[in-house]
Amino acid sequence: MMPFLYFPEDKSEYIPAIISLTIFMIAAGVVMYLIYKKSKKDEKSFNERYNDQLNNNSDQ
C-alpha cells in the first residue's frame, strides 16, 4: 500500500500529470469562452425581442 502523501523519486512520473492538467485547463478555458459567447448571443436576442417592453417600463 502506498503512503498517504507520495512524492516519487523519479521526477519523470510527474509528466503525465502535468500533461493531463494542461489538457483539462485548456478545455476549461475553451468551455468558459463558449459559455461566455453563448451568453452574449442570448442577451442580444433577449434585448432585441423585449427592447420596447423594457423601454416602456423604464419610462413609467
CYANA upper distance limits for C-alpha pairs under 8 A (distance plus 0.5 A):
  2 MET  CA      6 TYR  CA      7.58
  8 PRO  CA     13 GLU  CA      7.50
 11 LYS  CA     15 ILE  CA      8.28
 13 GLU  CA     17 ALA  CA      8.24
 14 TYR  CA     18 ILE  CA      6.72
 15 ILE  CA     19 ILE  CA      6.66
 16 PRO  CA     20 SER  CA      6.65
 17 ALA  CA     21 LEU  CA      6.50
 18 ILE  CA     22 THR  CA      6.56
 19 ILE  CA     23 ILE  CA      6.74
 20 SER  CA     24 PHE  CA      6.67
 21 LEU  CA     25 MET  CA      6.58
 22 THR  CA     26 ILE  CA      6.65
 23 ILE  CA     27 ALA  CA      6.63
 24 PHE  CA     28 ALA  CA      6.51
 25 MET  CA     29 GLY  CA      6.71
 26 ILE  CA     30 VAL  CA      6.74
 27 ALA  CA     31 VAL  CA      6.64
 28 ALA  CA     32 MET  CA      6.56
 29 GLY  CA     33 TYR  CA      6.68
 30 VAL  CA     34 LEU  CA      6.72
 31 VAL  CA     35 ILE  CA      6.64
 32 MET  CA     36 TYR  CA      6.65
 33 TYR  CA     37 LYS  CA      6.62
 34 LEU  CA     38 LYS  CA      6.61
 35 ILE  CA     39 SER  CA      6.54
 36 TYR  CA     40 LYS  CA      6.79
 37 LYS  CA     41 LYS  CA      6.81
 38 LYS  CA     42 ASP  CA      6.63
 39 SER  CA     43 GLU  CA      6.58
 40 LYS  CA     44 LYS  CA      6.67
 41 LYS  CA     45 SER  CA      6.81
 42 ASP  CA     46 PHE  CA      6.55
 43 GLU  CA     47 ASN  CA      6.63
 44 LYS  CA     48 GLU  CA      6.69
 45 SER  CA     49 ARG  CA      6.62
 46 PHE  CA     50 TYR  CA      6.53
 46 PHE  CA     51 ASN  CA      8.31
 47 ASN  CA     51 ASN  CA      5.54
 50 TYR  CA     54 LEU  CA      6.66
 51 ASN  CA     55 ASN  CA      6.70
 52 ASP  CA     56 ASN  CA      6.65
 53 GLN  CA     57 ASN  CA      6.80
 54 LEU  CA     58 SER  CA      6.85
 55 ASN  CA     59 ASP  CA      6.87
 56 ASN  CA     60 GLN  CA      7.25
